[in-house]
Amino acid sequence: MPKLRAPARPLTLLLVIAGVGLILLLLAASWLMRDQIYQTLLDPGVPFQTYEPPAAPDYAEADSWAVRPVVAALEEDEPAVFFVHPTLHTGGEHWNAALDRRSHRERLARLYLPNYAGPFAETGAVFAPRYRHAALYAYMNNREDSLQARLLAYDDVRTAFAQFLADIGDERPIILAGAGQGGGHVTGLLLDVISRDEDLIARLVAAYIVEAPVAADLFDGPLQDIPLCSAPEAIRCVITYSAVRSDEPARIEAITERSTLWIDRGRLGQTLGRELACVSPLLWNTSEDYAPARLHRGGAAAEGLELGERPSPLASQTGAQCQNGLLFVDQPRSRTLRRPSRLAEIRRVPPFNLFYADLEADVTRRAAILAETLAEERRWAPELPEAEEIESVPVRPID
């Protein structure tokens, strides 16, 4: 007679069930805390005070620029665009990116120049410096080390801007544009350089700060002479917005409560409790009116295009409304204009430009208005008197 198999012990079964449950619980916790875990992995693990940053760029050299046109080949009154790219370096070993990182150069040329510098290339000549930009990790927290990494990146951008101004001369109109981290650095340039120079303000078509928070009270203080663009015809002003959807609470919180921005010349502060600025890229004013999708000229997911090669924007994809300093947008109908599922996506600039054609048309219009304004101002400027020759007269002592 065959032996009967003994029944499984209840204790063993309970241990198996508990083990499986623990594994599932750990997997669920890992999924829920994936951004926090990713942030920990990106920590350079060395204090910035003892960190040796990559070699500084020399902006007299061509290799320190992603794009640097030959000024002598430009038309006389063609605007010059100073574009500052978003974050490419995630972190891990360095607080700041080295300029020779091949993957960064490829991604910049393949995605971010076509999408975020592209809208301005039809209007002006784009200059885009490479710089030791701060790691994504430095934008995921507000540690002192992270702030120092951002300031180092800004110092590079300010040095590049000085070279840009020297290259283009004293009369050419200028356009500033920056996305993500680059937008923050453009804000710094407005505070430290443009707002202190009446001639630069006069030559400014507009500054475009995309996907970077800007403190609204700056425009009652150091930026009072470079206001927010309040109408489509305004010039010498600022366009800024950070796009969110109402079903993205983590991104909304990250921008409004856990981000850092310029609060004065030379001072960074927290967004928590601070009013943010927003200009609608569909209405081109600061109102909180809703702009329907029929006003949307088109977004683009450009990839691998040279500057000057225009993508085919998809129109009527989203409505938009400025509220509480954020630009609330509708979910685009095309999946190519929806944020990808990536770790720390709430802190990233997407690999597409939701308002590509809108920005393109806007900067073209404002550049034409500035050209007319400058011509009129020069026409009515008082003429300088003719120089008089002064003969040198010997000085005789009085007896």
C-alpha positions in Angstrom: 0.0 0.0 0.0 1.6 3.4 -1.1 2.4 5.9 1.6 0.2 9.0 1.8 2.0 12.4 1.4 2.0 14.4 4.5 0.0 17.6 4.3 2.0 20.9 4.0 2.7 22.3 7.4 0.6 25.4 8.1 3.6 27.3 9.4 5.6 26.8 6.2 2.7 28.0 4.2 2.3 31.1 6.3 6.0 31.8 5.9 5.7 31.6 2.1 2.7 33.8 2.1 4.4 36.3 4.4 7.5 36.3 2.2 5.6 36.9 -1.0 3.6 39.7 0.8 6.8 41.3 2.0 8.3 41.2 -1.5 5.2 42.8 -3.0 5.2 45.4 -0.2 8.8 46.3 -1.0 8.1 46.5 -4.7 5.1 48.8 -4.1 7.1 51.0 -1.7 10.0 51.1 -4.3 7.5 52.2 -7.0 5.9 54.9 -4.8 9.3 56.2 -3.7 11.1 55.7 -7.0 11.9 59.5 -7.4 13.3 59.6 -3.9 15.4 56.5 -4.5 16.6 57.9 -7.9 17.5 61.2 -6.2 19.6 59.3 -3.7 21.5 57.5 -6.5 22.2 60.9 -8.2 23.8 62.5 -5.1 27.4 63.2 -6.0 28.3 62.3 -2.4 30.9 65.0 -2.0 30.4 68.5 -0.4 30.6 71.2 -3.0 33.2 73.0 -0.9 35.7 70.1 -1.6 34.4 69.3 -5.1 36.8 70.0 -8.0 34.5 71.2 -10.9 35.3 70.5 -14.5 37.6 72.9 -16.4 36.0 76.3 -17.1 35.1 77.1 -20.7 36.9 79.7 -22.7 34.2 81.6 -24.7 36.7 83.0 -27.1 37.1 79.5 -28.4 34.5 78.0 -30.8 34.3 74.7 -29.0 32.8 76.4 -25.9 29.7 77.1 -28.0 27.0 74.7 -29.3 26.1 77.4 -31.9 28.1 80.5 -32.7 27.4 82.2 -36.0 29.9 84.4 -37.8 28.8 87.9 -37.0 30.3 89.3 -40.2 28.0 87.1 -42.2 24.8 88.4 -40.5 22.5 91.0 -41.9 23.0 94.5 -40.5 19.9 94.7 -38.3 19.3 90.9 -37.8 18.6 90.2 -34.1 21.0 88.0 -32.2 19.5 85.3 -29.9 21.3 84.3 -26.8 19.9 80.8 -25.9 20.6 78.9 -22.7 19.9 75.2 -22.8 18.1 73.1 -20.1 19.6 70.5 -17.8 21.3 67.5 -19.6 23.4 66.1 -16.8 21.6 64.1 -14.2 24.3 63.8 -11.5 26.0 60.9 -9.8 29.7 61.8 -9.8 29.7 65.5 -10.6 27.7 68.5 -9.3 28.3 70.2 -12.7 28.7 68.9 -16.2 31.9 68.8 -18.1 31.7 70.5 -21.5 33.1 67.5 -23.5 30.5 65.0 -22.4 29.5 63.4 -25.7 26.0 62.2 -24.7 25.2 65.8 -23.6 26.3 67.2 -26.9 24.3 64.7 -28.9 21.1 65.2 -26.9 21.4 69.0 -27.1 21.9 68.9 -30.8 19.2 66.3 -31.4 16.4 67.5 -29.1 16.8 70.7 -27.2 18.2 73.0 -29.9 15.6 72.0 -32.5 12.7 72.3 -30.0 13.7 75.3 -27.8 16.1 77.3 -29.9 14.4 76.5 -33.2 11.4 78.9 -32.7 13.8 81.8 -32.6 16.1 80.8 -35.5 13.6 82.1 -38.1 13.9 85.6 -36.6 17.5 85.9 -35.5 21.0 84.3 -35.3 21.2 81.9 -32.4 24.2 81.8 -30.1 24.1 78.9 -27.7 27.0 78.5 -25.2 28.0 75.3 -23.6 28.3 75.7 -19.9 29.0 73.7 -16.8 25.3 73.3 -16.0 24.2 72.0 -12.7 23.1 68.4 -12.4 19.4 67.5 -12.3 20.1 66.4 -8.7 20.8 70.1 -7.8 17.3 70.9 -8.9 15.7 68.1 -6.9 16.5 69.7 -3.5 17.5 73.0 -2.0 20.7 72.0 -0.3 23.5 74.6 0.0 25.6 72.4 -2.2 22.9 72.4 -4.9 22.7 76.2 -4.8 26.4 76.5 -5.2 26.3 74.2 -8.2 23.7 76.4 -9.8 25.7 79.6 -9.1 28.7 78.1 -10.7 26.6 77.3 -13.8 25.3 80.9 -13.8 28.8 82.3 -13.7 29.6 80.5 -16.9 26.4 81.8 -18.6 27.2 85.4 -17.5 30.7 85.1 -18.9 29.4 83.7 -22.1 26.9 86.6 -22.3 29.7 89.1 -22.0 31.4 87.4 -25.0 28.1 87.4 -26.9 27.7 91.1 -26.4 31.3 91.8 -27.5 30.8 89.7 -30.6 27.5 91.3 -31.8 28.4 94.9 -31.3 26.6 97.9 -29.8 23.5 98.3 -32.0 22.1 94.8 -33.0 18.7 93.9 -31.4 18.9 91.0 -28.9 16.6 88.2 -27.8 17.2 86.2 -24.7 15.7 82.7 -24.4 16.2 79.8 -21.9 14.4 76.6 -21.0 14.4 74.9 -17.6 17.7 75.6 -15.9 18.6 77.9 -18.8 15.5 80.0 -18.1 16.7 80.5 -14.5 20.1 81.7 -15.8 18.3 84.1 -18.2 16.5 85.6 -15.2 19.9 86.2 -13.6 21.1 88.0 -16.7 18.1 90.3 -16.7 18.8 91.2 -13.1 22.6 91.6 -13.2 23.3 92.8 -16.7 20.3 93.9 -18.8 18.4 95.9 -16.2 21.5 97.9 -15.3 22.1 99.1 -18.9 19.6 101.4 -20.7 21.2 100.7 -24.0 20.7 96.9 -23.6 17.1 97.5 -22.5 16.5 99.6 -25.6 17.8 96.8 -27.9 15.9 94.0 -26.2 13.1 92.5 -28.3 12.0 90.3 -25.4 13.2 87.6 -23.0 11.6 84.2 -23.1 11.9 82.1 -19.8 10.3 78.7 -20.4 9.7 76.1 -17.7 11.4 78.0 -15.0 9.6 79.9 -12.1 10.1 83.6 -11.9 9.2 85.7 -8.9 6.4 88.2 -9.7 7.7 90.8 -7.3 10.9 91.3 -9.3 8.9 93.4 -11.7 8.1 95.8 -9.0 11.7 96.0 -8.0 14.9 95.4 -10.0 13.1 94.5 -13.2 10.6 97.3 -13.2 12.1 98.7 -16.4 11.7 95.2 -18.1 8.1 94.4 -17.3 6.1 91.3 -18.1 4.7 91.4 -21.6 1.2 92.6 -21.1 0.1 92.6 -24.8 1.1 90.9 -28.1 2.6 94.2 -29.3 4.8 94.9 -26.2 8.6 94.9 -26.5 11.5 95.1 -24.1 9.6 92.8 -21.8 9.5 89.2 -20.4 7.5 86.2 -21.4 7.6 83.4 -18.7 5.5 80.3 -18.0 5.8 76.9 -16.4 3.2 74.5 -17.9 1.3 72.0 -15.7 -1.8 70.0 -16.0 -4.4 70.0 -13.2 -3.9 66.3 -12.7 -0.2 66.7 -11.9 -0.2 67.5 -8.2 3.4 66.4 -7.7 4.7 68.7 -10.4 2.6 71.6 -9.1 3.9 71.1 -5.6 7.5 70.8 -6.9 7.3 74.2 -8.7 5.3 76.2 -6.1 6.7 74.7 -2.9 10.0 73.0 -3.5 11.9 75.1 -6.0 14.5 77.9 -5.9 14.5 81.1 -7.9 16.1 84.5 -8.1 14.5 86.8 -5.6 16.9 89.8 -6.1 20.2 90.5 -7.7 22.6 87.9 -6.4 20.0 86.2 -4.2 18.3 82.9 -4.6 15.2 82.0 -2.5 12.4 79.5 -2.2 9.2 79.5 -4.2 7.2 78.5 -1.2 4.8 81.3 -0.3 6.0 83.5 -3.2 3.8 84.7 -6.1 5.0 83.6 -9.5 4.8 85.3 -12.8 3.0 83.9 -15.9 2.4 85.2 -19.4 0.1 83.1 -21.5 1.7 81.9 -24.8 -1.7 81.9 -26.4 -3.1 85.3 -25.3 0.3 86.9 -24.8 -0.8 88.8 -21.6 -0.8 88.2 -17.9 -4.6 87.7 -17.5 -6.1 84.6 -16.1 -8.5 84.2 -19.0 -8.8 80.7 -20.5 -7.4 80.5 -24.1 -9.1 77.7 -26.1 -7.2 75.2 -28.2 -8.3 76.9 -31.4 -5.8 79.7 -30.6 -2.9 77.2 -30.3 -0.7 77.6 -33.4 1.2 74.4 -32.8 3.5 72.2 -30.7 6.4 70.3 -32.2 8.4 67.2 -31.2 11.4 68.1 -33.4 14.3 65.6 -33.4 17.6 65.7 -35.3 16.9 68.9 -37.2 19.4 71.6 -37.9 18.6 75.1 -36.7 16.6 76.7 -39.5 15.0 73.4 -40.5 11.4 73.9 -39.4 9.4 70.9 -38.1 5.7 70.5 -38.8 3.9 71.8 -35.7 0.6 70.2 -34.6 -2.0 72.9 -34.1 -5.1 73.2 -31.8 -3.6 70.6 -29.4 -4.2 72.4 -26.1 -5.9 75.3 -24.3 -4.0 77.3 -21.6 -4.7 79.5 -18.6 -2.4 81.3 -16.2 -3.5 80.7 -12.6 -1.5 81.3 -9.4 1.6 81.8 -11.4 1.4 78.5 -13.3 0.2 77.8 -16.9 -2.5 75.2 -16.7 -2.7 73.3 -20.0 -5.1 70.7 -21.4 -3.8 67.2 -22.2 -2.6 67.4 -25.9 -4.5 65.2 -28.3 -1.2 63.9 -29.8 0.8 61.5 -27.7 4.0 63.1 -29.2 3.3 66.2 -27.1 2.7 64.4 -23.8 5.3 64.2 -21.1 7.1 60.8 -21.2 7.2 58.5 -18.2 10.7 59.1 -16.8 12.1 59.2 -13.4 12.1 62.8 -12.0 10.0 63.9 -14.9 8.4 66.6 -12.8 11.8 68.4 -12.8 12.6 67.9 -16.5 12.1 70.0 -19.6 10.2 67.7 -22.0 11.7 66.6 -25.3 9.2 68.6 -27.3 7.9 72.2 -27.3 4.2 72.5 -26.7 4.1 76.1 -28.0 6.7 76.0 -30.8 4.7 77.8 -33.5 3.3 80.2 -31.0 6.7 81.3 -29.8 7.9 81.4 -33.4 5.2 83.8 -34.5 5.5 85.9 -31.3 9.2 86.6 -31.6 8.9 87.5 -35.3 6.1 90.0 -34.5 8.0 91.6 -31.6 11.3 91.8 -33.5 9.5 93.7 -36.3 7.9 96.1 -33.8 11.3 96.8 -32.1 12.9 97.4 -35.5 10.2 100.0 -36.3 10.5 101.5 -32.8 14.3 101.8 -33.0 14.1 103.5 -36.4 11.6 106.0 -35.1 13.6 106.7 -32.0 16.8 107.3 -34.0 14.9 109.5 -36.4 13.8 111.8 -33.5 17.0 111.6 -31.5 18.6 115.1 -31.2 21.6 115.6 -33.5 24.9 116.1 -31.8 26.6 119.5 -32.4 29.6 119.6 -34.7 32.9 119.1 -32.9 34.8 122.3 -32.3 38.5 122.4 -32.6 40.3 123.7 -29.5 43.7 125.1 -29.9 46.1 124.5 -27.1 47.0 127.6 -25.3 50.1 127.8 -23.2 49.5 128.2 -19.5 51.3 131.3 -18.1 51.7 131.7 -14.4 50.2 134.7 -12.8 52.7 137.0 -11.2 
